[in-house]
Amino acid sequence: MPQPDPSRLAFDDVVIDFVGRRLLRAGREQTLEPKAFAVLALLAGSPGRVFAREEILDAVWGHRHVTQSVINRIMSLLRQALGEDAQRPRLLHTVYGIGYRFDAPAAGDAVVPPASRAVHRWRQAWPVAFVTLAVLIVSVVVWMMRDPVRRTSGEATVPQARPSLAVLPFVDLSRARDQAYLADGLAEEIRNQLAQSPALRVVGRTSSRSFEGGRDDVRAIGRALGAAHLLEGSVRREGSDLRVTARLVHAEDGSYLWSKTYARELRDVFAVQDDIARDVALALRVKLDVARFNREQGGTTQVDAYERFLRWRSIGMREQFDVEHDRQRLQLAREMVSRDAQCVLCWDALAVSLEAMARELGGPQAERLRAEASRVRGHIARSAPDSWVVRRDRANALWREGKRADAIALAKQVADTGPLTRERAWDYAYMLYAMGHLDDTIALVERVRAIEPRALFLSRDLQYDYTAARRYADAEAEYRRGLQMEGSQRETDSVAFFRQLAGKRGGGLPELRDLHRRLQQQEGFDTPFFRDLGTVLDDRGAMLALVGKALADEAYAGGQDAAYVQTSVADALGDTGLAIRALRKELEMQPGFDEGRMAQYPYVAFWNAPYSGMRAHADFKVLLVQAGVVDYWRQTGRWGDDCAPVGADDFRCH
């Protein structure tokens, strides 16, 4: 039998060539920058070991004078190169609050090189004896973590950075005792789903099954399995009815942390099994406080509150921003805080929902909602002054004060110091985009998308971002991907419509008319201007004449909410002068424009019009100065993409 090759790691269709510094997947070399491969080799060279972020910075960069966000970007690149799903990682795992771990495939599927070979090129060689000892220690630790059942109660335990759980075989309580297959399958499904949580260590199936029958004391089971928590349960079937009880037990003292009984009609046993498994897995992650939505991040350990937060968040991720869905979100947010008054993100969701309803309703009722939202924000600031939510709100307040550099610095800190969720990164992304940092915005949103790939909300943002950066092929590819997602396609269809009007996508006039037809049924496009536009889509001059009419007649145009449509049409048709006129009118409708203190969101109008070349127009420069963008550029020295100073007093964009 040939000896393992310590210079490479091979498994499935993946080969990590440590000597050649290459990563191959399905026979094709994956493009990786040198630092990215260095991080991969460091982690893969010591499988099972958790590397702190600081360790990675020291080992690969040789110092700590780079931000930890660099590691986030590198990990995103590695996951893409390895074909990993960030939500369900198999190889690269995030250990929240600590760092990262590489889990090698099962023995026999891979050849793992010694750690010294993996990092040879960027770390000084250690004495041979020390290397041997280090590898031996790592191997023993990995062995003990993977097979803790072999340890006796008298042996020293290995400290665990993650909460540990063993899912015990469920007990069949049916009268005929003929549901063992269902009990066993249910426990296995729950175990598999829990194993997807990178912050939770789940004891393997073989180890857990050694305690089948439930006659052992839970404390003894916990010690034998090296598990701090146990999940036990029972299954009872009577005719077409199924009753499942699950209980989470603290192994040290046998106390119950959580228990729930599920009653279902047994029409499809496998669908029922999967449904219960997902529910139990979610509940356990919350009760053990290991989900991204945990106390440390402002979350909750109350399952009912968490379930409502997920429903609240799902509506937003599907781009369902209408009166009825805003009402649903407000109701869900009120129920969240009533179930867990300590949940900071629940209070934040309530403030967001109140503000959204205020925008929908207007008038005195809107004022009452805004006042309540302000009180909620005040409550968060008093009850959780050190939370990231308060820091994010402070960043937005600095922006409104015109302190854009300070606002962006604080918003960046919020995004860099926790799980990169849309909630943490969204305001920061808009601030970057507002100041014309388009490439930085794209990089940030792509990282969030890697974590939440099925969020239409993020796909929508990327389509705008790619278009603004004139990456039209990427925008089209993302549009096609987003069409497969659940939710409102109103915004994504509009970006595609203007891109097609500008001749930057295929399909011709029939597809343009189809997009117009779909948009005309949506709020913001149900205006006289957009209706008439659909009758002359084959006549550029007629369309431009309609834009001129809309600029002169606000009722015909559709008001403030539809103002960007005229800017976008004129820009897509290549009339720079008309696009500039429309842009000025659009911006002048925004509160704070004259003082250079708009919220970050209206600034997107500068960059959402990439087609006509108006960024090089003299009047565009005047608008940038008036809006305060140029002051920020000169203060920080960070000019917007495709913009640069000309001498001491002038600048240009293109």
C-alpha positions in Angstrom: 0.0 0.0 0.0 1.5 3.4 -0.9 2.4 5.7 2.0 0.4 8.9 2.5 1.8 12.0 0.9 2.3 14.6 3.6 2.6 17.4 1.0 -1.0 17.3 0.0 -4.5 16.8 1.4 -7.1 15.0 -0.8 -10.7 14.2 -0.2 -13.8 14.0 -2.4 -13.0 16.2 -5.4 -10.7 18.5 -3.5 -6.9 18.6 -3.4 -4.9 21.0 -1.2 -1.4 21.0 -2.6 0.7 22.5 0.2 4.0 22.4 -1.7 2.6 23.8 -4.9 0.4 26.2 -2.9 -2.7 25.3 -5.0 -6.3 24.4 -4.3 -8.0 22.1 -6.9 -11.7 21.2 -7.0 -13.1 18.8 -9.5 -9.7 18.9 -11.3 -9.8 22.7 -11.7 -7.4 25.0 -9.9 -9.2 27.6 -7.8 -7.9 31.1 -7.9 -6.7 32.1 -4.5 -4.6 35.1 -3.4 -1.4 34.1 -1.4 -2.8 35.1 2.0 -6.0 33.2 1.4 -4.0 30.0 0.7 -1.8 30.6 3.7 -4.8 30.7 5.9 -6.2 27.6 4.4 -2.9 25.7 4.8 -2.7 26.9 8.4 -6.1 25.6 9.3 -6.0 22.4 7.2 -2.6 21.6 8.6 -4.1 21.2 12.1 -7.6 19.7 11.6 -9.9 20.0 14.5 -7.9 22.7 16.2 -9.6 26.1 16.8 -7.3 29.0 15.7 -8.1 32.3 17.3 -8.3 35.3 14.9 -5.2 36.8 16.5 -3.3 33.6 15.9 -4.2 33.7 12.3 -3.1 37.3 11.9 0.2 36.5 13.6 0.9 33.4 11.6 0.0 34.7 8.2 0.4 38.5 8.3 3.2 38.4 10.9 1.6 41.3 12.9 -1.7 42.6 14.0 -1.7 45.9 12.1 -4.5 44.7 9.8 -8.2 44.7 10.8 -10.0 41.5 11.6 -12.4 42.2 8.8 -9.6 41.0 6.5 -10.1 37.5 7.9 -13.8 37.7 7.3 -13.1 38.4 3.6 -10.5 35.6 3.4 -12.9 33.1 4.9 -15.6 34.0 2.4 -13.1 33.5 -0.4 -12.1 30.1 0.9 -15.7 28.9 1.4 -16.4 29.9 -2.2 -13.3 28.1 -3.5 -14.1 24.9 -1.5 -17.8 25.0 -2.5 -18.8 25.4 1.1 -22.3 26.6 2.2 -21.6 29.1 5.1 -24.9 28.1 6.7 -24.1 24.4 6.6 -20.3 24.2 6.6 -18.6 20.8 6.4 -14.9 21.8 6.4 -14.5 25.5 7.5 -16.3 26.2 10.7 -16.7 29.6 12.5 -16.3 29.3 16.3 -18.1 32.4 17.4 -16.2 34.7 19.7 -12.9 32.8 19.1 -11.9 32.0 15.5 -12.0 29.2 13.0 -11.6 25.4 12.7 -11.0 23.1 9.8 -12.5 19.7 10.1 -10.9 17.0 7.9 -13.1 14.3 6.4 -13.4 10.9 8.0 -10.3 8.8 8.2 -9.5 7.0 5.0 -10.9 9.8 2.9 -8.0 12.2 3.3 -4.3 12.5 3.9 -3.6 15.1 6.5 -0.1 16.7 6.5 1.8 17.5 9.7 1.1 21.0 10.8 4.7 21.9 10.4 4.5 21.2 6.6 1.3 23.3 6.2 2.8 26.5 7.6 6.4 26.0 6.6 6.7 28.8 4.1 5.4 31.5 6.5 6.5 30.4 9.9 10.0 29.6 11.2 10.8 25.9 11.3 10.5 24.5 14.8 12.9 21.9 16.2 11.9 18.4 15.2 11.3 17.2 18.7 8.9 20.1 19.4 7.0 19.6 16.2 6.5 15.9 17.0 5.3 16.7 20.5 2.9 19.4 19.1 1.4 17.1 16.5 1.0 14.3 19.1 -0.8 16.7 21.5 -3.1 17.9 18.8 -3.9 14.4 17.7 -4.7 13.3 21.2 -7.0 16.4 21.7 -8.8 15.8 18.4 -9.2 12.1 19.2 -10.6 12.8 22.7 -13.0 15.4 21.2 -14.2 13.1 18.5 -14.6 10.0 20.6 -15.2 11.1 24.2 -17.1 7.9 25.1 -13.7 6.2 25.4 -12.8 8.4 28.4 -13.5 7.1 31.9 -14.9 9.3 34.6 -11.5 9.3 36.3 -9.7 10.8 33.3 -9.1 14.5 33.0 -11.6 16.1 30.7 -10.7 18.4 27.8 -12.0 22.0 28.2 -14.6 22.7 25.5 -15.0 26.1 24.0 -18.5 25.3 22.7 -21.5 24.0 24.5 -21.8 20.2 24.2 -24.9 18.1 23.6 -25.7 14.5 23.2 -29.0 13.5 21.6 -30.1 10.2 23.3 -32.2 7.6 21.5 -35.9 8.5 21.8 -38.1 6.0 23.7 -41.0 4.3 21.9 -44.0 4.6 24.2 -46.6 3.2 21.7 -48.7 0.4 23.0 -47.4 -2.1 20.4 -43.8 -0.8 20.8 -43.5 -0.9 17.0 -42.3 2.7 16.4 -38.6 2.2 17.2 -37.8 3.1 13.6 -39.6 6.4 14.0 -38.0 7.1 17.4 -34.6 6.4 16.1 -35.0 8.4 12.9 -36.3 11.4 14.7 -33.3 11.5 17.1 -31.0 11.1 14.1 -32.7 14.0 12.2 -32.4 16.3 15.3 -28.8 15.3 15.8 -27.9 16.0 12.2 -29.6 19.4 12.2 -27.9 20.4 15.5 -24.6 19.4 14.1 -24.9 22.3 11.6 -24.5 24.8 14.3 -20.8 25.8 14.4 -21.1 27.0 18.0 -22.4 23.6 19.3 -20.5 20.4 19.7 -22.8 17.4 19.2 -21.8 13.9 20.3 -21.8 11.3 17.5 -24.5 8.8 16.9 -22.5 5.7 17.9 -21.6 7.2 21.2 -25.1 8.3 22.0 -26.7 5.0 21.0 -24.6 3.2 23.7 -27.0 4.5 26.2 -30.2 3.3 24.5 -32.8 2.3 26.9 -32.6 5.2 29.2 -31.7 3.3 32.4 -28.5 5.2 33.2 -28.4 8.2 35.4 -28.2 11.4 33.3 -25.1 12.6 35.3 -23.2 9.4 34.5 -24.3 9.7 30.8 -23.1 13.3 30.6 -19.7 12.4 32.2 -19.2 9.4 29.9 -20.1 11.3 26.8 -18.4 14.5 27.7 -21.6 16.4 27.2 -22.9 19.2 29.4 -26.5 18.8 28.0 -28.6 15.9 27.0 -31.7 15.8 24.8 -34.0 13.0 25.6 -37.5 12.3 24.3 -40.3 9.9 23.6 -42.6 8.9 20.7 -46.1 7.7 21.1 -48.3 6.7 18.1 -52.0 5.9 18.5 -53.6 5.2 15.1 -53.1 8.3 12.9 -52.0 10.5 15.8 -48.4 11.1 16.8 -47.2 12.6 20.0 -43.6 13.5 20.6 -42.1 14.9 23.7 -38.5 16.4 23.8 -36.7 17.5 26.9 -33.4 19.3 27.3 -31.5 18.3 30.4 -28.6 19.8 32.2 -26.3 16.8 32.7 -24.6 18.0 35.9 -27.7 18.0 38.1 -30.4 16.5 35.9 -32.6 19.6 35.8 -34.9 20.3 32.9 -34.0 23.4 30.9 -36.7 23.1 28.3 -39.5 20.7 27.4 -42.2 20.6 24.7 -44.8 18.2 23.5 -45.8 18.0 19.8 -49.1 16.5 18.7 -49.4 15.8 14.9 -51.6 13.9 12.6 -49.5 11.2 11.0 -50.2 11.4 7.3 -46.6 11.5 6.2 -44.2 10.3 8.8 -41.2 11.7 7.1 -42.6 15.2 6.7 -43.7 15.2 10.4 -40.2 13.9 11.4 -38.5 16.8 9.5 -40.9 19.4 10.8 -40.3 18.4 14.4 -36.6 18.1 14.0 -36.3 21.6 12.7 -38.4 23.0 15.5 -36.5 21.1 18.2 -33.1 22.1 16.7 -34.1 25.8 16.6 -35.4 25.6 20.2 -32.2 24.0 21.4 -29.9 26.5 19.7 -31.8 29.3 21.4 -32.0 27.7 24.9 -28.3 26.8 24.8 -27.6 30.4 23.7 -25.4 29.3 20.7 -27.4 30.8 17.8 -26.2 34.0 16.1 -29.2 35.6 17.7 -28.0 35.1 21.3 -27.8 37.2 24.4 -24.3 38.4 23.6 -25.5 39.8 20.3 -28.7 41.2 21.9 -30.9 38.2 21.3 -33.0 35.9 23.4 -33.2 32.5 25.0 -37.0 32.5 24.8 -38.1 30.2 22.0 -41.4 32.0 21.4 -39.6 35.3 21.0 -37.1 33.9 18.7 -39.7 32.2 16.5 -41.5 35.6 16.1 -38.2 37.3 15.3 -37.5 34.8 12.5 -41.0 35.5 11.0 -40.5 39.2 11.4 -37.1 39.1 9.7 -38.3 36.7 6.9 -40.9 39.3 5.7 -38.2 41.9 5.3 -35.7 39.5 3.6 -38.5 38.7 1.1 -38.9 42.4 0.2 -42.5 42.5 1.4 -42.7 46.2 2.4 -46.4 47.0 2.1 -49.0 48.1 4.6 -50.3 44.7 5.4 -46.9 43.1 5.9 -45.8 46.2 8.0 -48.8 45.6 10.2 -47.8 41.9 10.6 -44.2 42.9 11.5 -45.4 45.5 14.1 -47.7 42.9 15.7 -44.8 40.3 15.8 -42.5 42.9 17.3 -44.9 43.7 20.1 -45.3 40.0 20.9 -41.5 39.6 21.0 -40.9 42.2 23.6 -43.9 41.0 25.7 -42.2 37.6 25.8 -38.7 38.8 26.5 -38.2 42.3 27.8 -34.4 41.8 27.9 -34.1 41.1 24.1 -32.4 44.1 22.6 -33.0 43.0 19.0 -36.7 42.5 19.8 -36.9 46.1 20.9 -35.0 47.2 17.9 -37.4 45.3 15.7 -40.3 47.1 17.4 -38.7 50.6 16.7 -38.1 49.6 13.1 -41.7 48.5 12.7 -43.1 51.6 14.3 -41.1 53.8 12.0 -42.2 51.7 8.9 -45.9 52.0 9.9 -45.5 55.8 10.4 -44.2 56.1 6.8 -47.2 54.1 5.6 -49.9 56.0 7.5 -48.8 59.6 7.7 -50.7 62.3 9.6 -51.3 62.5 13.4 -51.2 58.7 13.7 -47.7 58.7 12.2 -46.6 61.2 14.7 -47.8 59.0 17.6 -45.9 56.0 16.1 -42.7 58.0 15.6 -42.9 59.2 19.2 -43.3 55.6 20.4 -40.4 54.6 18.3 -38.3 57.3 19.9 -39.2 56.1 23.3 -38.2 52.6 22.3 -34.8 53.8 21.1 -34.4 55.6 24.4 -35.2 52.4 26.3 -32.6 50.5 24.4 -30.0 53.2 25.0 -30.7 53.1 28.8 -31.0 49.3 29.2 -28.2 48.2 26.9 -25.8 51.2 26.5 -22.9 49.0 25.4 -24.8 47.0 22.8 -24.0 47.1 19.1 -27.6 48.3 18.4 -26.9 51.5 20.4 -23.5 52.0 18.6 -25.3 51.6 15.2 -27.9 54.1 16.3 -25.1 56.5 17.4 -23.5 56.1 14.0 -26.7 57.1 12.3 -27.0 60.1 14.6 -23.5 61.2 13.8 -24.4 61.0 10.1 -27.4 63.2 10.6 -25.1 65.7 12.3 -23.0 65.8 9.2 -20.1 63.9 10.8 -19.8 61.4 8.1 -16.3 60.2 8.7 -17.1 59.5 12.4 -20.4 57.8 11.4 -18.7 55.5 8.9 -15.9 54.6 11.3 -18.4 53.6 14.0 -20.7 51.8 11.6 -17.7 49.8 10.4 -16.8 48.8 14.0 -20.4 47.5 14.4 -20.1 45.4 11.3 -16.6 44.1 12.2 -17.3 43.0 15.7 -19.9 40.4 15.4 -21.8 38.0 13.1 -22.1 39.8 9.7 -25.8 39.9 9.5 -27.9 42.3 7.4 -29.0 44.1 10.6 -25.4 44.9 11.5 -24.1 45.7 8.1 -26.9 47.4 6.2 -26.6 51.0 7.5 -22.8 50.8 7.0 -23.3 49.5 3.4 -25.5 52.5 2.7 -23.0 54.9 4.2 -20.3 53.5 2.0 -22.5 53.6 -1.1 -23.7 57.2 -0.3 -20.1 58.4 -0.4 -19.4 56.6 -3.7 -17.4 53.7 -2.3 -19.0 51.3 -4.7 -16.4 48.5 -4.7 -16.2 48.5 -0.9 -20.0 48.3 -0.8 -20.1 45.3 -3.1 -17.4 43.5 -1.1 -19.4 44.0 2.1 -22.7 42.9 0.7 -21.2 39.9 -1.0 -19.9 38.8 2.4 -23.3 39.1 3.9 -24.8 37.3 1.0 -22.4 34.4 1.5 -23.9 33.9 4.9 -27.5 34.4 3.8 -27.6 33.4 0.1 -31.4 33.0 -0.1 -32.2 36.6 1.0 -33.9 38.5 -1.8 -33.2 41.7 0.1 -29.4 41.2 -0.3 -29.8 40.1 -3.9 -31.7 43.3 -4.6 -29.0 45.5 -3.1 -26.3 43.7 -5.0 -28.1 44.3 -8.3 -28.1 48.1 -7.6 -24.5 47.9 -6.5 -23.3 46.0 -9.5 -25.2 48.4 -11.8 -23.8 51.5 -10.2 -20.3 50.1 -10.6 -21.1 49.4 -14.3 -20.7 45.6 -13.8 -23.8 44.9 -15.9 -23.1 41.2 -16.5 -22.8 40.6 -12.7 -26.1 42.6 -12.2 -27.9 40.4 -14.8 -26.5 37.2 -13.2 -27.7 38.3 -9.8 -31.1 39.3 -11.2 -31.5 35.8 -12.7 -30.5 34.2 -9.4 -32.9 36.5 -7.4 -35.8 35.5 -9.6 -35.7 32.1 -7.9 -36.2 33.6 -4.5 -39.5 34.1 -2.6 -40.8 37.6 -2.3 -41.6 40.9 -4.1 -39.5 41.4 -7.3 -40.6 45.0 -7.7 -37.2 46.6 -7.1 -35.2 43.9 -8.9 -37.5 44.2 -12.0 -37.1 48.0 -11.9 -33.3 47.7 -12.0 -33.5 45.2 -14.9 -36.0 47.5 -16.7 -33.7 50.6 -16.6 -30.7 48.4 -17.6 -32.6 47.1 -20.6 -33.8 50.6 -21.5 -30.1 51.5 -21.6 -29.3 48.6 -23.9 -27.2 46.7 -21.3 -29.1 43.4 -21.3 -30.7 41.2 -23.9 -34.3 40.4 -24.7 -35.2 43.4 -26.8 -38.5 45.3 -26.9 -40.8 42.3 -26.0 -39.0 41.7 -22.7 -38.9 45.5 -22.0 -42.6 45.6 -22.5 -43.1 42.6 -20.2 -41.0 44.2 -17.5 -43.0 47.5 -17.9 -46.3 45.5 -17.6 -45.2 43.9 -14.3 -43.9 47.1 -12.9 -47.0 49.1 -13.7 -49.0 47.0 -11.3 -46.6 47.9 -8.4 -46.7 50.9 -6.0 -44.5 53.7 -7.2 -45.0 52.7 -10.8 -48.8 53.1 -11.0 -48.4 56.7 -12.1 -49.7 58.6 -15.2 -46.1 59.1 -16.4 -45.1 55.4 -16.2 -48.4 54.4 -17.8 -47.8 56.6 -20.8 -44.2 55.5 -21.0 -45.4 52.0 -21.8 -47.1 53.2 -25.0 -43.9 54.7 -26.5 -41.2 52.2 -25.5 -40.0 52.0 -29.1 -39.6 55.8 -29.4 -36.7 57.4 -27.5 -37.7 61.0 -28.4 -41.3 60.4 -27.1 -40.1 58.9 -23.9 -37.7 61.9 -23.2 -40.6 64.2 -23.9 -42.7 62.4 -21.2 -39.8 62.9 -18.7 -39.8 66.6 -19.5 -43.6 66.7 -18.9 -43.2 64.8 -15.6 -40.6 67.3 -14.4 -43.0 70.1 -15.0 -46.1 68.4 -13.4 -45.6 66.7 -10.1 -49.0 65.1 -10.1 -48.3 63.6 -13.5 -44.9 62.4 -12.3 -46.3 60.7 -9.2 -44.8 62.7 -6.4 -41.7 62.3 -4.3 -41.7 58.5 -4.1 -41.7 58.1 -7.9 -39.2 60.9 -8.6 -36.3 58.5 -9.1 -38.1 56.9 -12.0 -37.7 60.1 -14.2 -34.0 60.3 -13.3 -33.5 56.7 -14.2 -35.4 56.9 -17.5 -33.5 60.0 -18.7 -30.2 58.5 -17.6 -30.9 55.1 -19.3 -31.8 56.9 -22.5 -28.5 58.8 -22.5 -29.8 62.4 -22.1 -27.3 63.8 -19.6 -28.8 67.3 -19.3 -32.3 65.9 -18.6 -31.0 63.3 -16.2 -29.2 66.1 -14.2 -32.4 68.2 -14.0 -34.4 65.2 -12.8 -31.7 64.3 -10.3 -31.7 67.8 -8.8 -35.4 67.8 -8.4 -35.3 64.4 -6.8 -32.6 65.5 -4.3 -34.3 68.8 -3.5 -37.4 66.9 -2.3 -35.3 65.2 0.4 -35.1 66.7 3.9 -31.7 68.1 4.8 -30.4 68.4 1.2 -29.9 72.2 1.3 -27.9 71.8 4.6 -25.9 68.8 3.3 -27.4 66.6 6.0 -29.6 64.1 4.3 -30.0 60.6 5.7 -27.7 58.2 4.0 -30.4 56.6 1.8 -31.3 59.4 -0.5 -27.6 59.7 -1.5 -28.0 56.6 -3.5 -29.5 58.7 -6.3 -26.0 60.0 -7.2 -24.8 56.5 -8.1 -28.0 54.8 -9.3 -27.7 56.5 -12.7 -24.6 55.1 -14.4 -25.6 55.2 -18.1 -25.6 58.7 -19.5 -22.2 59.9 -18.3 -23.7 62.5 -16.0 -21.1 61.8 -13.3 -18.7 63.8 -15.5 -21.2 66.7 -15.9 -20.3 70.1 -14.3 -23.8 70.3 -12.6 -23.3 66.8 -11.1 -20.2 68.2 -9.3 -22.2 71.1 -8.0 -24.8 68.7 -6.5 -22.0 66.6 -4.9 -20.6 69.8 -3.3 -24.0 71.0 -2.1 -24.9 67.6 -0.6 -21.6 67.5 1.4 -20.1 64.5 -0.3 -17.0 66.4 -1.5 -16.4 67.7 2.1 -16.2 64.1 3.2 -13.8 63.2 0.4 -11.4 66.0 1.2 -11.6 65.4 4.9 -10.8 61.7 4.7 -8.7 61.6 1.5 -11.0 58.7 0.4 -12.5 59.8 -2.9 -15.4 58.0 -4.4 -14.8 55.3 -7.1 -13.9 57.0 -10.4 -13.6 60.4 -8.7 -10.3 62.1 -7.9 -9.0 65.6 -7.0 -7.7 68.0 -9.6 -5.3 70.4 -8.0 -6.2 71.9 -4.7 -9.7 73.2 -5.4 -11.2 71.0 -8.1 -12.1 67.4 -8.8 -13.6 65.2 -11.5 -15.6 62.0 -11.8 -16.3 59.8 -14.8 
